[in-house]
């Protein structure tokens, strides 16, 4: 499979994450058909075209944190975007029990 096809599958999953919900890199990869390959999600996010409106900020790491340097421009933008959607941070972490996206098609995850 071409990397462009992989990226498109991952972008399609990210586009389905609803407002006020988050998903991990691994969860996105698994939902796109690449279980246990969270780096594929990171690679696809780095390749997002400027004109593709994708809620990239809804993808977080398995510790429930944003994967940007705290205080960086990307961190501030992602955090503001999530907070505007009602996501609450406690000590820079997001509560998975409360905010994790559970797609109807997904089986229980082991992150």
Residue, then its C-alpha position, 0 to 999 in steps of 0.5 A: x500500500x502506498x504511503x498516500x493511501x495509508x495517509x488518506x485512511x488515517x485522515x479519514x479516521x481523524x475526520x470522524x473524531x467528534x467535537x469534545x472527544x479525543x483519540x490516541x495515535x494508536x487508536x487512530x492507526x488501529x481504526x484505520x487498519x494498522x493496529x499497534x502502529x501509532x507512528x503511522x498516525x504521526x507520519x500521516x499528521x506530518x503530511x496533512x496538506x494545508x487545505x485539508x481541514x482536519x481536527x488534528x488536535x484531537x489526537x493525543x498520546x497514550x498518556x492522555x497528553x498533547x504530544x507537543x512541547x508545553x508552551x509551544x505554539x502547536x501546544x497552545x493551539x491544540x489545547x485552546x481548540x480542545x478546551x473550546x470544545x469542552x475538553x478539560x485538562x487536569x495537570x496537562x492531562x485529559x481524562x480518557x474515561x470522560x473524553x475518549x472517542x469510542x467509535x461504534x465499530x471499535x473493539x476494546x482497546x489495549x493502549 
